[in-house]
Every structure is written in C-alpha cells, then in structure tokens.
Amino acid sequence: MRTVLSVSLPENLAKDLSDFACETGRNKSDILKDSLVRYIWDAKLRKAQELFYTKAKAKGIVTEEDMLREIS
C-alpha cells in the first residue's frame, strides 16, 4: 500500500530537485524517497552510535585500543 504526501519546498530547493531529476533521468518522487530512506537510516545509526558510545564510556572504553583489548 502507498501513501501520497504533499510536500512544500522553498522555490530554490524545488528547482534544485527538478534540475537534479533532469540531470540524472530519475523522477522527483524516487529521489525524495531515496533521500528520506537515507536520512532515516543515518538518524537511526547516529542514535545507535550515541547509545553504544555512552555504554562503552561507562565501561572505560574510550579509544579504539580499549575496544580491541575488550574484544580480543
């Protein structure tokens, strides 16, 4: 199932999107879907990194050498 969204963009961003779509031969919808998937993935990755960093720091693992020592 699909959901249709209406997105409001500033004029310059809409032009950049249209230009990029023309340059790459892709449609704007696919570009926006790919961009959103990557944005969400990056946000989830950053959240996981923050969580792991906090837990590692609490255990005294603050450098790459500390990490390698723990897993070896």
mmJSON file of the N, C-alpha and C atoms, coordinates in Angstrom:
{"data_MODEL":{"atom_site":{
"group_PDB":["ATOM","ATOM","ATOM","ATOM","ATOM","ATOM","ATOM","ATOM","ATOM","ATOM","ATOM","ATOM","ATOM","ATOM","ATOM","ATOM","ATOM","ATOM","ATOM","ATOM","ATOM","ATOM","ATOM","ATOM","ATOM","ATOM","ATOM","ATOM","ATOM","ATOM","ATOM","ATOM","ATOM","ATOM","ATOM","ATOM","ATOM","ATOM","ATOM","ATOM","ATOM","ATOM","ATOM","ATOM","ATOM","ATOM","ATOM","ATOM","ATOM","ATOM","ATOM","ATOM","ATOM","ATOM","ATOM","ATOM","ATOM","ATOM","ATOM","ATOM","ATOM","ATOM","ATOM","ATOM","ATOM","ATOM","ATOM","ATOM","ATOM","ATOM","ATOM","ATOM","ATOM","ATOM","ATOM","ATOM","ATOM","ATOM","ATOM","ATOM","ATOM","ATOM","ATOM","ATOM","ATOM","ATOM","ATOM","ATOM","ATOM","ATOM","ATOM","ATOM","ATOM","ATOM","ATOM","ATOM","ATOM","ATOM","ATOM","ATOM","ATOM","ATOM","ATOM","ATOM","ATOM","ATOM","ATOM","ATOM","ATOM","ATOM","ATOM","ATOM","ATOM","ATOM","ATOM","ATOM","ATOM","ATOM","ATOM","ATOM","ATOM","ATOM","ATOM","ATOM","ATOM","ATOM","ATOM","ATOM","ATOM","ATOM","ATOM","ATOM","ATOM","ATOM","ATOM","ATOM","ATOM","ATOM","ATOM","ATOM","ATOM","ATOM","ATOM","ATOM","ATOM","ATOM","ATOM","ATOM","ATOM","ATOM","ATOM","ATOM","ATOM","ATOM","ATOM","ATOM","ATOM","ATOM","ATOM","ATOM","ATOM","ATOM","ATOM","ATOM","ATOM","ATOM","ATOM","ATOM","ATOM","ATOM","ATOM","ATOM","ATOM","ATOM","ATOM","ATOM","ATOM","ATOM","ATOM","ATOM","ATOM","ATOM","ATOM","ATOM","ATOM","ATOM","ATOM","ATOM","ATOM","ATOM","ATOM","ATOM","ATOM","ATOM","ATOM","ATOM","ATOM","ATOM","ATOM","ATOM","ATOM","ATOM","ATOM","ATOM","ATOM","ATOM","ATOM","ATOM","ATOM","ATOM","ATOM","ATOM","ATOM","ATOM","ATOM","ATOM"],
"id":[1,2,3,4,5,6,7,8,9,10,11,12,13,14,15,16,17,18,19,20,21,22,23,24,25,26,27,28,29,30,31,32,33,34,35,36,37,38,39,40,41,42,43,44,45,46,47,48,49,50,51,52,53,54,55,56,57,58,59,60,61,62,63,64,65,66,67,68,69,70,71,72,73,74,75,76,77,78,79,80,81,82,83,84,85,86,87,88,89,90,91,92,93,94,95,96,97,98,99,100,101,102,103,104,105,106,107,108,109,110,111,112,113,114,115,116,117,118,119,120,121,122,123,124,125,126,127,128,129,130,131,132,133,134,135,136,137,138,139,140,141,142,143,144,145,146,147,148,149,150,151,152,153,154,155,156,157,158,159,160,161,162,163,164,165,166,167,168,169,170,171,172,173,174,175,176,177,178,179,180,181,182,183,184,185,186,187,188,189,190,191,192,193,194,195,196,197,198,199,200,201,202,203,204,205,206,207,208,209,210,211,212,213,214,215,216],
"type_symbol":["N","C","C","N","C","C","N","C","C","N","C","C","N","C","C","N","C","C","N","C","C","N","C","C","N","C","C","N","C","C","N","C","C","N","C","C","N","C","C","N","C","C","N","C","C","N","C","C","N","C","C","N","C","C","N","C","C","N","C","C","N","C","C","N","C","C","N","C","C","N","C","C","N","C","C","N","C","C","N","C","C","N","C","C","N","C","C","N","C","C","N","C","C","N","C","C","N","C","C","N","C","C","N","C","C","N","C","C","N","C","C","N","C","C","N","C","C","N","C","C","N","C","C","N","C","C","N","C","C","N","C","C","N","C","C","N","C","C","N","C","C","N","C","C","N","C","C","N","C","C","N","C","C","N","C","C","N","C","C","N","C","C","N","C","C","N","C","C","N","C","C","N","C","C","N","C","C","N","C","C","N","C","C","N","C","C","N","C","C","N","C","C","N","C","C","N","C","C","N","C","C","N","C","C","N","C","C","N","C","C","N","C","C","N","C","C"],
"label_atom_id":["N","CA","C","N","CA","C","N","CA","C","N","CA","C","N","CA","C","N","CA","C","N","CA","C","N","CA","C","N","CA","C","N","CA","C","N","CA","C","N","CA","C","N","CA","C","N","CA","C","N","CA","C","N","CA","C","N","CA","C","N","CA","C","N","CA","C","N","CA","C","N","CA","C","N","CA","C","N","CA","C","N","CA","C","N","CA","C","N","CA","C","N","CA","C","N","CA","C","N","CA","C","N","CA","C","N","CA","C","N","CA","C","N","CA","C","N","CA","C","N","CA","C","N","CA","C","N","CA","C","N","CA","C","N","CA","C","N","CA","C","N","CA","C","N","CA","C","N","CA","C","N","CA","C","N","CA","C","N","CA","C","N","CA","C","N","CA","C","N","CA","C","N","CA","C","N","CA","C","N","CA","C","N","CA","C","N","CA","C","N","CA","C","N","CA","C","N","CA","C","N","CA","C","N","CA","C","N","CA","C","N","CA","C","N","CA","C","N","CA","C","N","CA","C","N","CA","C","N","CA","C","N","CA","C","N","CA","C","N","CA","C","N","CA","C","N","CA","C","N","CA","C"],
"label_alt_id":[null,null,null,null,null,null,null,null,null,null,null,null,null,null,null,null,null,null,null,null,null,null,null,null,null,null,null,null,null,null,null,null,null,null,null,null,null,null,null,null,null,null,null,null,null,null,null,null,null,null,null,null,null,null,null,null,null,null,null,null,null,null,null,null,null,null,null,null,null,null,null,null,null,null,null,null,null,null,null,null,null,null,null,null,null,null,null,null,null,null,null,null,null,null,null,null,null,null,null,null,null,null,null,null,null,null,null,null,null,null,null,null,null,null,null,null,null,null,null,null,null,null,null,null,null,null,null,null,null,null,null,null,null,null,null,null,null,null,null,null,null,null,null,null,null,null,null,null,null,null,null,null,null,null,null,null,null,null,null,null,null,null,null,null,null,null,null,null,null,null,null,null,null,null,null,null,null,null,null,null,null,null,null,null,null,null,null,null,null,null,null,null,null,null,null,null,null,null,null,null,null,null,null,null,null,null,null,null,null,null,null,null,null,null,null,null],
"label_comp_id":["MET","MET","MET","ARG","ARG","ARG","THR","THR","THR","VAL","VAL","VAL","LEU","LEU","LEU","SER","SER","SER","VAL","VAL","VAL","SER","SER","SER","LEU","LEU","LEU","PRO","PRO","PRO","GLU","GLU","GLU","ASN","ASN","ASN","LEU","LEU","LEU","ALA","ALA","ALA","LYS","LYS","LYS","ASP","ASP","ASP","LEU","LEU","LEU","SER","SER","SER","ASP","ASP","ASP","PHE","PHE","PHE","ALA","ALA","ALA","CYS","CYS","CYS","GLU","GLU","GLU","THR","THR","THR","GLY","GLY","GLY","ARG","ARG","ARG","ASN","ASN","ASN","LYS","LYS","LYS","SER","SER","SER","ASP","ASP","ASP","ILE","ILE","ILE","LEU","LEU","LEU","LYS","LYS","LYS","ASP","ASP","ASP","SER","SER","SER","LEU","LEU","LEU","VAL","VAL","VAL","ARG","ARG","ARG","TYR","TYR","TYR","ILE","ILE","ILE","TRP","TRP","TRP","ASP","ASP","ASP","ALA","ALA","ALA","LYS","LYS","LYS","LEU","LEU","LEU","ARG","ARG","ARG","LYS","LYS","LYS","ALA","ALA","ALA","GLN","GLN","GLN","GLU","GLU","GLU","LEU","LEU","LEU","PHE","PHE","PHE","TYR","TYR","TYR","THR","THR","THR","LYS","LYS","LYS","ALA","ALA","ALA","LYS","LYS","LYS","ALA","ALA","ALA","LYS","LYS","LYS","GLY","GLY","GLY","ILE","ILE","ILE","VAL","VAL","VAL","THR","THR","THR","GLU","GLU","GLU","GLU","GLU","GLU","ASP","ASP","ASP","MET","MET","MET","LEU","LEU","LEU","ARG","ARG","ARG","GLU","GLU","GLU","ILE","ILE","ILE","SER","SER","SER"],
"label_asym_id":["A","A","A","A","A","A","A","A","A","A","A","A","A","A","A","A","A","A","A","A","A","A","A","A","A","A","A","A","A","A","A","A","A","A","A","A","A","A","A","A","A","A","A","A","A","A","A","A","A","A","A","A","A","A","A","A","A","A","A","A","A","A","A","A","A","A","A","A","A","A","A","A","A","A","A","A","A","A","A","A","A","A","A","A","A","A","A","A","A","A","A","A","A","A","A","A","A","A","A","A","A","A","A","A","A","A","A","A","A","A","A","A","A","A","A","A","A","A","A","A","A","A","A","A","A","A","A","A","A","A","A","A","A","A","A","A","A","A","A","A","A","A","A","A","A","A","A","A","A","A","A","A","A","A","A","A","A","A","A","A","A","A","A","A","A","A","A","A","A","A","A","A","A","A","A","A","A","A","A","A","A","A","A","A","A","A","A","A","A","A","A","A","A","A","A","A","A","A","A","A","A","A","A","A","A","A","A","A","A","A","A","A","A","A","A","A"],
"label_entity_id":["1","1","1","1","1","1","1","1","1","1","1","1","1","1","1","1","1","1","1","1","1","1","1","1","1","1","1","1","1","1","1","1","1","1","1","1","1","1","1","1","1","1","1","1","1","1","1","1","1","1","1","1","1","1","1","1","1","1","1","1","1","1","1","1","1","1","1","1","1","1","1","1","1","1","1","1","1","1","1","1","1","1","1","1","1","1","1","1","1","1","1","1","1","1","1","1","1","1","1","1","1","1","1","1","1","1","1","1","1","1","1","1","1","1","1","1","1","1","1","1","1","1","1","1","1","1","1","1","1","1","1","1","1","1","1","1","1","1","1","1","1","1","1","1","1","1","1","1","1","1","1","1","1","1","1","1","1","1","1","1","1","1","1","1","1","1","1","1","1","1","1","1","1","1","1","1","1","1","1","1","1","1","1","1","1","1","1","1","1","1","1","1","1","1","1","1","1","1","1","1","1","1","1","1","1","1","1","1","1","1","1","1","1","1","1","1"],
"label_seq_id":[1,1,1,2,2,2,3,3,3,4,4,4,5,5,5,6,6,6,7,7,7,8,8,8,9,9,9,10,10,10,11,11,11,12,12,12,13,13,13,14,14,14,15,15,15,16,16,16,17,17,17,18,18,18,19,19,19,20,20,20,21,21,21,22,22,22,23,23,23,24,24,24,25,25,25,26,26,26,27,27,27,28,28,28,29,29,29,30,30,30,31,31,31,32,32,32,33,33,33,34,34,34,35,35,35,36,36,36,37,37,37,38,38,38,39,39,39,40,40,40,41,41,41,42,42,42,43,43,43,44,44,44,45,45,45,46,46,46,47,47,47,48,48,48,49,49,49,50,50,50,51,51,51,52,52,52,53,53,53,54,54,54,55,55,55,56,56,56,57,57,57,58,58,58,59,59,59,60,60,60,61,61,61,62,62,62,63,63,63,64,64,64,65,65,65,66,66,66,67,67,67,68,68,68,69,69,69,70,70,70,71,71,71,72,72,72],
"pdbx_PDB_ins_code":[null,null,null,null,null,null,null,null,null,null,null,null,null,null,null,null,null,null,null,null,null,null,null,null,null,null,null,null,null,null,null,null,null,null,null,null,null,null,null,null,null,null,null,null,null,null,null,null,null,null,null,null,null,null,null,null,null,null,null,null,null,null,null,null,null,null,null,null,null,null,null,null,null,null,null,null,null,null,null,null,null,null,null,null,null,null,null,null,null,null,null,null,null,null,null,null,null,null,null,null,null,null,null,null,null,null,null,null,null,null,null,null,null,null,null,null,null,null,null,null,null,null,null,null,null,null,null,null,null,null,null,null,null,null,null,null,null,null,null,null,null,null,null,null,null,null,null,null,null,null,null,null,null,null,null,null,null,null,null,null,null,null,null,null,null,null,null,null,null,null,null,null,null,null,null,null,null,null,null,null,null,null,null,null,null,null,null,null,null,null,null,null,null,null,null,null,null,null,null,null,null,null,null,null,null,null,null,null,null,null,null,null,null,null,null,null],
"Cartn_x":[0.843,0.0,0.89,0.459,1.208,0.407,1.126,0.524,1.045,0.171,0.562,0.74,1.888,2.18,2.352,1.966,2.203,3.315,4.357,5.499,5.651,5.814,6.036,7.528,8.107,9.545,9.765,10.825,11.185,11.497,11.258,11.398,12.782,13.835,15.189,15.444,14.908,15.087,14.279,13.091,12.27,12.966,13.602,14.339,15.538,16.275,17.416,16.97,15.85,15.318,14.945,14.262,13.883,15.112,16.095,17.327,18.046,18.116,18.797,18.064,16.738,15.946,16.229,16.303,16.6,18.009,18.965,20.361,20.549,19.812,20.012,19.015,17.995,16.988,16.062,15.992,15.111,13.937,12.88,11.77,11.939,11.302,11.461,10.99,9.948,9.417,10.456,11.112,12.129,13.318,13.709,14.82,14.454,13.246,12.812,12.68,12.166,12.061,13.443,14.391,15.756,16.391,16.173,16.73,16.157,14.877,14.233,14.704,14.833,15.337,16.744,17.596,18.964,18.982,18.136,18.073,17.658,16.626,16.139,17.2,17.847,18.9,20.041,20.463,21.534,21.136,19.889,19.424,19.429,18.983,18.996,20.428,21.324,22.729,23.34,23.091,23.62,23.091,21.816,21.223,21.896,22.124,22.789,24.227,24.92,26.296,26.346,25.416,25.372,25.133,24.225,23.918,25.143,25.779,26.951,28.106,28.275,29.349,29.138,27.908,27.596,27.881,27.457,27.681,29.157,29.857,31.285,32.053,31.729,32.416,32.217,31.014,30.738,31.593,32.005,32.854,34.336,34.644,36.036,36.607,35.746,36.189,36.021,37.132,37.041,37.923,38.809,39.664,39.495,39.981,39.935,40.752,41.869,42.707,41.953,41.171,40.35,39.359,38.731,37.748,38.414,39.555,40.24,40.677,41.097,41.501,40.298,39.139,37.936,37.463,37.598,37.066,38.094,39.333,40.38,40.433],
"Cartn_y":[-1.175,0.0,1.241,2.261,3.514,4.638,5.62,6.833,7.991,8.853,10.024,11.193,11.851,13.014,14.234,15.345,16.61,17.315,17.729,18.359,19.771,20.698,22.08,22.371,22.852,23.145,24.607,25.185,26.528,26.488,27.569,27.62,27.157,27.603,27.231,25.731,25.126,23.687,22.901,23.367,22.707,22.754,23.883,23.994,23.054,23.016,22.1,20.651,20.284,18.93,18.652,19.575,19.392,19.287,20.156,20.109,18.78,18.33,17.064,15.897,15.935,14.879,14.839,15.995,16.054,15.534,15.948,15.536,14.037,13.424,12.004,11.096,11.684,10.874,10.142,10.616,10.0,10.937,10.377,11.264,11.803,12.919,13.606,12.741,11.99,11.147,10.113,9.468,8.465,9.101,10.278,10.98,11.288,11.797,12.121,10.87,9.765,8.519,8.033,8.011,7.579,8.483,9.774,10.728,10.51,10.267,10.047,8.743,7.692,6.416,6.608,7.309,7.546,8.421,9.44,10.325,9.546,8.728,7.948,6.938,6.276,5.313,6.007,7.168,7.926,8.335,8.762,9.175,7.99,6.829,5.632,5.214,5.324,4.984,5.914,7.215,8.172,7.87,7.512,7.184,5.945,4.932,3.718,4.014,4.835,5.198,5.919,6.835,7.559,6.593,5.646,4.666,3.809,3.293,2.441,3.228,4.477,5.296,5.519,5.826,6.057,4.813,3.652,2.399,2.042,2.248,1.943,2.855,4.123,5.09,4.729,4.28,3.877,2.69,1.874,0.718,1.034,2.304,2.699,2.467,2.226,2.022,3.345,4.054,5.365,5.489,4.538,4.576,3.285,3.3,2.09,0.975,1.341,0.354,-0.306,0.5,-0.05,-1.072,-0.727,-1.613,-2.919,-2.812,-4.007,-4.897,-4.273,-5.032,-5.8,-5.172,-5.816,-6.985,-6.899,-7.966,-9.035,-8.813,-9.812,-10.88],
"Cartn_z":[0.0,0.0,0.0,-0.626,-0.702,-0.079,0.426,0.947,0.117,-0.275,-1.057,-0.104,-0.204,0.626,-0.263,0.266,-0.422,0.333,-0.384,0.252,-0.285,0.633,0.245,0.351,-0.736,-0.762,-1.107,-0.557,-1.0,-2.501,-3.168,-4.626,-5.098,-4.41,-4.854,-4.682,-3.62,-3.423,-4.453,-4.758,-5.78,-7.135,-7.434,-8.702,-8.707,-7.592,-7.498,-7.69,-7.083,-7.225,-8.677,-9.319,-10.73,-11.62,-11.384,-12.17,-11.986,-10.734,-10.449,-11.101,-11.066,-11.698,-13.197,-13.83,-15.266,-15.555,-14.729,-14.931,-14.787,-13.865,-13.571,-14.282,-14.898,-15.581,-14.628,-13.413,-12.411,-12.146,-11.561,-11.227,-9.8,-9.548,-8.265,-7.099,-7.298,-6.231,-5.792,-6.748,-6.407,-5.691,-6.126,-5.467,-4.024,-3.802,-2.443,-1.586,-2.15,-1.387,-0.975,-1.906,-1.594,-0.539,-0.667,0.288,1.683,1.771,3.061,3.696,2.906,3.422,3.998,3.27,3.745,4.987,5.037,6.188,7.436,7.316,8.454,8.889,7.933,8.257,8.996,8.505,9.161,10.582,10.762,12.087,13.047,12.585,13.424,13.758,12.794,13.023,14.07,13.943,14.926,16.323,16.418,17.716,18.308,17.493,17.964,18.375,17.601,17.945,19.29,19.528,20.796,21.955,21.761,22.799,23.093,22.033,22.235,22.837,22.424,22.97,24.462,24.849,26.256,27.084,26.583,27.316,27.352,26.241,26.196,27.144,27.14,28.005,29.469,29.812,31.192,31.609,30.647,30.931,30.76,30.492,30.345,28.962,28.003,26.623,25.89,25.7,25.068,23.829,23.624,22.44,21.654,20.443,19.617,20.264,20.881,21.558,22.711,23.456,24.541,23.994,22.876,22.272,21.819,21.152,20.671,21.836,22.918,24.106,24.672,24.667,25.204,24.357,23.054,22.193,21.873,22.25,21.959,23.018],
"occupancy":[1.0,1.0,1.0,1.0,1.0,1.0,1.0,1.0,1.0,1.0,1.0,1.0,1.0,1.0,1.0,1.0,1.0,1.0,1.0,1.0,1.0,1.0,1.0,1.0,1.0,1.0,1.0,1.0,1.0,1.0,1.0,1.0,1.0,1.0,1.0,1.0,1.0,1.0,1.0,1.0,1.0,1.0,1.0,1.0,1.0,1.0,1.0,1.0,1.0,1.0,1.0,1.0,1.0,1.0,1.0,1.0,1.0,1.0,1.0,1.0,1.0,1.0,1.0,1.0,1.0,1.0,1.0,1.0,1.0,1.0,1.0,1.0,1.0,1.0,1.0,1.0,1.0,1.0,1.0,1.0,1.0,1.0,1.0,1.0,1.0,1.0,1.0,1.0,1.0,1.0,1.0,1.0,1.0,1.0,1.0,1.0,1.0,1.0,1.0,1.0,1.0,1.0,1.0,1.0,1.0,1.0,1.0,1.0,1.0,1.0,1.0,1.0,1.0,1.0,1.0,1.0,1.0,1.0,1.0,1.0,1.0,1.0,1.0,1.0,1.0,1.0,1.0,1.0,1.0,1.0,1.0,1.0,1.0,1.0,1.0,1.0,1.0,1.0,1.0,1.0,1.0,1.0,1.0,1.0,1.0,1.0,1.0,1.0,1.0,1.0,1.0,1.0,1.0,1.0,1.0,1.0,1.0,1.0,1.0,1.0,1.0,1.0,1.0,1.0,1.0,1.0,1.0,1.0,1.0,1.0,1.0,1.0,1.0,1.0,1.0,1.0,1.0,1.0,1.0,1.0,1.0,1.0,1.0,1.0,1.0,1.0,1.0,1.0,1.0,1.0,1.0,1.0,1.0,1.0,1.0,1.0,1.0,1.0,1.0,1.0,1.0,1.0,1.0,1.0,1.0,1.0,1.0,1.0,1.0,1.0,1.0,1.0,1.0,1.0,1.0,1.0],
"B_iso_or_equiv":[0.0,0.0,0.0,0.0,0.0,0.0,0.0,0.0,0.0,0.0,0.0,0.0,0.0,0.0,0.0,0.0,0.0,0.0,0.0,0.0,0.0,0.0,0.0,0.0,0.0,0.0,0.0,0.0,0.0,0.0,0.0,0.0,0.0,0.0,0.0,0.0,0.0,0.0,0.0,0.0,0.0,0.0,0.0,0.0,0.0,0.0,0.0,0.0,0.0,0.0,0.0,0.0,0.0,0.0,0.0,0.0,0.0,0.0,0.0,0.0,0.0,0.0,0.0,0.0,0.0,0.0,0.0,0.0,0.0,0.0,0.0,0.0,0.0,0.0,0.0,0.0,0.0,0.0,0.0,0.0,0.0,0.0,0.0,0.0,0.0,0.0,0.0,0.0,0.0,0.0,0.0,0.0,0.0,0.0,0.0,0.0,0.0,0.0,0.0,0.0,0.0,0.0,0.0,0.0,0.0,0.0,0.0,0.0,0.0,0.0,0.0,0.0,0.0,0.0,0.0,0.0,0.0,0.0,0.0,0.0,0.0,0.0,0.0,0.0,0.0,0.0,0.0,0.0,0.0,0.0,0.0,0.0,0.0,0.0,0.0,0.0,0.0,0.0,0.0,0.0,0.0,0.0,0.0,0.0,0.0,0.0,0.0,0.0,0.0,0.0,0.0,0.0,0.0,0.0,0.0,0.0,0.0,0.0,0.0,0.0,0.0,0.0,0.0,0.0,0.0,0.0,0.0,0.0,0.0,0.0,0.0,0.0,0.0,0.0,0.0,0.0,0.0,0.0,0.0,0.0,0.0,0.0,0.0,0.0,0.0,0.0,0.0,0.0,0.0,0.0,0.0,0.0,0.0,0.0,0.0,0.0,0.0,0.0,0.0,0.0,0.0,0.0,0.0,0.0,0.0,0.0,0.0,0.0,0.0,0.0,0.0,0.0,0.0,0.0,0.0,0.0],
"pdbx_formal_charge":[null,null,null,null,null,null,null,null,null,null,null,null,null,null,null,null,null,null,null,null,null,null,null,null,null,null,null,null,null,null,null,null,null,null,null,null,null,null,null,null,null,null,null,null,null,null,null,null,null,null,null,null,null,null,null,null,null,null,null,null,null,null,null,null,null,null,null,null,null,null,null,null,null,null,null,null,null,null,null,null,null,null,null,null,null,null,null,null,null,null,null,null,null,null,null,null,null,null,null,null,null,null,null,null,null,null,null,null,null,null,null,null,null,null,null,null,null,null,null,null,null,null,null,null,null,null,null,null,null,null,null,null,null,null,null,null,null,null,null,null,null,null,null,null,null,null,null,null,null,null,null,null,null,null,null,null,null,null,null,null,null,null,null,null,null,null,null,null,null,null,null,null,null,null,null,null,null,null,null,null,null,null,null,null,null,null,null,null,null,null,null,null,null,null,null,null,null,null,null,null,null,null,null,null,null,null,null,null,null,null,null,null,null,null,null,null],
"auth_seq_id":[1,1,1,2,2,2,3,3,3,4,4,4,5,5,5,6,6,6,7,7,7,8,8,8,9,9,9,10,10,10,11,11,11,12,12,12,13,13,13,14,14,14,15,15,15,16,16,16,17,17,17,18,18,18,19,19,19,20,20,20,21,21,21,22,22,22,23,23,23,24,24,24,25,25,25,26,26,26,27,27,27,28,28,28,29,29,29,30,30,30,31,31,31,32,32,32,33,33,33,34,34,34,35,35,35,36,36,36,37,37,37,38,38,38,39,39,39,40,40,40,41,41,41,42,42,42,43,43,43,44,44,44,45,45,45,46,46,46,47,47,47,48,48,48,49,49,49,50,50,50,51,51,51,52,52,52,53,53,53,54,54,54,55,55,55,56,56,56,57,57,57,58,58,58,59,59,59,60,60,60,61,61,61,62,62,62,63,63,63,64,64,64,65,65,65,66,66,66,67,67,67,68,68,68,69,69,69,70,70,70,71,71,71,72,72,72],
"auth_comp_id":["MET","MET","MET","ARG","ARG","ARG","THR","THR","THR","VAL","VAL","VAL","LEU","LEU","LEU","SER","SER","SER","VAL","VAL","VAL","SER","SER","SER","LEU","LEU","LEU","PRO","PRO","PRO","GLU","GLU","GLU","ASN","ASN","ASN","LEU","LEU","LEU","ALA","ALA","ALA","LYS","LYS","LYS","ASP","ASP","ASP","LEU","LEU","LEU","SER","SER","SER","ASP","ASP","ASP","PHE","PHE","PHE","ALA","ALA","ALA","CYS","CYS","CYS","GLU","GLU","GLU","THR","THR","THR","GLY","GLY","GLY","ARG","ARG","ARG","ASN","ASN","ASN","LYS","LYS","LYS","SER","SER","SER","ASP","ASP","ASP","ILE","ILE","ILE","LEU","LEU","LEU","LYS","LYS","LYS","ASP","ASP","ASP","SER","SER","SER","LEU","LEU","LEU","VAL","VAL","VAL","ARG","ARG","ARG","TYR","TYR","TYR","ILE","ILE","ILE","TRP","TRP","TRP","ASP","ASP","ASP","ALA","ALA","ALA","LYS","LYS","LYS","LEU","LEU","LEU","ARG","ARG","ARG","LYS","LYS","LYS","ALA","ALA","ALA","GLN","GLN","GLN","GLU","GLU","GLU","LEU","LEU","LEU","PHE","PHE","PHE","TYR","TYR","TYR","THR","THR","THR","LYS","LYS","LYS","ALA","ALA","ALA","LYS","LYS","LYS","ALA","ALA","ALA","LYS","LYS","LYS","GLY","GLY","GLY","ILE","ILE","ILE","VAL","VAL","VAL","THR","THR","THR","GLU","GLU","GLU","GLU","GLU","GLU","ASP","ASP","ASP","MET","MET","MET","LEU","LEU","LEU","ARG","ARG","ARG","GLU","GLU","GLU","ILE","ILE","ILE","SER","SER","SER"],
"auth_asym_id":["A","A","A","A","A","A","A","A","A","A","A","A","A","A","A","A","A","A","A","A","A","A","A","A","A","A","A","A","A","A","A","A","A","A","A","A","A","A","A","A","A","A","A","A","A","A","A","A","A","A","A","A","A","A","A","A","A","A","A","A","A","A","A","A","A","A","A","A","A","A","A","A","A","A","A","A","A","A","A","A","A","A","A","A","A","A","A","A","A","A","A","A","A","A","A","A","A","A","A","A","A","A","A","A","A","A","A","A","A","A","A","A","A","A","A","A","A","A","A","A","A","A","A","A","A","A","A","A","A","A","A","A","A","A","A","A","A","A","A","A","A","A","A","A","A","A","A","A","A","A","A","A","A","A","A","A","A","A","A","A","A","A","A","A","A","A","A","A","A","A","A","A","A","A","A","A","A","A","A","A","A","A","A","A","A","A","A","A","A","A","A","A","A","A","A","A","A","A","A","A","A","A","A","A","A","A","A","A","A","A","A","A","A","A","A","A"],
"auth_atom_id":["N","CA","C","N","CA","C","N","CA","C","N","CA","C","N","CA","C","N","CA","C","N","CA","C","N","CA","C","N","CA","C","N","CA","C","N","CA","C","N","CA","C","N","CA","C","N","CA","C","N","CA","C","N","CA","C","N","CA","C","N","CA","C","N","CA","C","N","CA","C","N","CA","C","N","CA","C","N","CA","C","N","CA","C","N","CA","C","N","CA","C","N","CA","C","N","CA","C","N","CA","C","N","CA","C","N","CA","C","N","CA","C","N","CA","C","N","CA","C","N","CA","C","N","CA","C","N","CA","C","N","CA","C","N","CA","C","N","CA","C","N","CA","C","N","CA","C","N","CA","C","N","CA","C","N","CA","C","N","CA","C","N","CA","C","N","CA","C","N","CA","C","N","CA","C","N","CA","C","N","CA","C","N","CA","C","N","CA","C","N","CA","C","N","CA","C","N","CA","C","N","CA","C","N","CA","C","N","CA","C","N","CA","C","N","CA","C","N","CA","C","N","CA","C","N","CA","C","N","CA","C","N","CA","C","N","CA","C","N","CA","C","N","CA","C","N","CA","C","N","CA","C"],
"pdbx_PDB_model_num":[1,1,1,1,1,1,1,1,1,1,1,1,1,1,1,1,1,1,1,1,1,1,1,1,1,1,1,1,1,1,1,1,1,1,1,1,1,1,1,1,1,1,1,1,1,1,1,1,1,1,1,1,1,1,1,1,1,1,1,1,1,1,1,1,1,1,1,1,1,1,1,1,1,1,1,1,1,1,1,1,1,1,1,1,1,1,1,1,1,1,1,1,1,1,1,1,1,1,1,1,1,1,1,1,1,1,1,1,1,1,1,1,1,1,1,1,1,1,1,1,1,1,1,1,1,1,1,1,1,1,1,1,1,1,1,1,1,1,1,1,1,1,1,1,1,1,1,1,1,1,1,1,1,1,1,1,1,1,1,1,1,1,1,1,1,1,1,1,1,1,1,1,1,1,1,1,1,1,1,1,1,1,1,1,1,1,1,1,1,1,1,1,1,1,1,1,1,1,1,1,1,1,1,1,1,1,1,1,1,1,1,1,1,1,1,1]
}}}
